[in-house]
Every structure is written in structure tokens, then in C-alpha cells.
Amino acid sequence: MPAPGAALATTALSGPVRVVDGDTFDVGGTPVRLFGIDAPEADQTCTTDQGQTWACGAWVTDQVTTRYAGRVAHCAPVTRDRYDRVVARCEVDDEDVGAALVGDGLAFAYRRYAQDYVLAEKGAAVRNVGLHASRVQDPSEFRRARAAGSAPVVPGCAIKGNISRSGVKIYHQPGQRDYDRTRIRQDNGERWFCSAAEAQAAGWRAARR
């Protein structure tokens, strides 16, 4: 989203959509971050009420791709973000894309930057649609946790699945000796678990201390 002091992008743009992820498009060759919404990252997971972990980020990307890939979007730029992407409000067939995604539970209102879609999000939550039917971590918190490797990406899933230098998969539970100093690097295949049984089923063994 917008970076401090970012220059406004004032030229309207339009073109066919290539979906990058749930809140980022390529519109006619221009990277566009949808204004006022935040969707799960492509590698983000969620947890059902039954405790099952599922790939909600990939699901959102697939849903958005099915809806918008190849269709023509018309975007009104608002600013640029720190990655030099155009941040814009976009419409497809006169439908506000941000409002549609938030209203159907595929993204959240990005309150840090805008209040435009707060009511749409509340409506989706009341209807329990899309992501609201699962336990999902705020995408911005997920990004911070992923970067730090120090916090679970799903609330309540605090077991750390670490991989040793020799390739041994070991899980650490809160209170064990090495728990606090263990960092999770998802890019190395490490992960968080919601239960010891889940970790064991995935091939991790318990830490001995």
C-alpha cells in the first residue's frame, strides 16, 4: 500500500487482467495493487473450526483468477506503494473489484489505509462467507511473522516445526528448552503446527527436551 511521501499516480489505466494474487493484478502490463483491500498471501494457510489447516491463500488466488483473468479492468490510480506498484481502484464491467472481493469474503478491508470497504467486510462476516468461515490471520500480521520467523502464521498454532542442519524434522512445543530460540523459516520448508498429532502426521518428531 502507499509509502510515506509516495507520489500520486494520476493517469487512468486499463487493460486485460493477469492475476498475481488476491489483491494484486497486472493490468495491461502495469503492476496494480488494489486500493483499500488486503488478501491472504499466496502461501498463507487458515484453520477450519474443526482444526484442519488449508491453503486459503492459494484458494483466494484461484478464485480471483477465475473471476478476473483476461477480463478488461479500468483503474483509477490513487498513489504508488514502496514497491513502485500503482495503487488503484479498479472496475471490471462497472463493478468495483475491491468491494466485490471484500463482500464475498476473499479479502479484508485494509483499515490501515482506507475505510472504504469496512461495511462490505462486516456484511461478509455476518454471512460467514469465504475466509470468514475459517480462522485466518490478518495478512499484514502474517507477512510480519513470516519475515521475522518468530510468530505463528495461524492464531493458536504455536508448535514450531524445525528442520535441523542434517535434515531431521523436529517439532518444539511451548515450554520446551529450545522453543524460544527456534526460528521458523518457511522458505526452507519449516512450518507451524496446530497440534502434536498434526506434526507427527506430517513427518516431524518431538524434540527430546
Summary of the structure (lengths in Angstrom):
residues: 209
radius of gyration: 19.1
end to end distance: 43.0
largest distance: 60.3
contacts: 639
relative contact order: 0.15
helix: 25%
strand: 29%
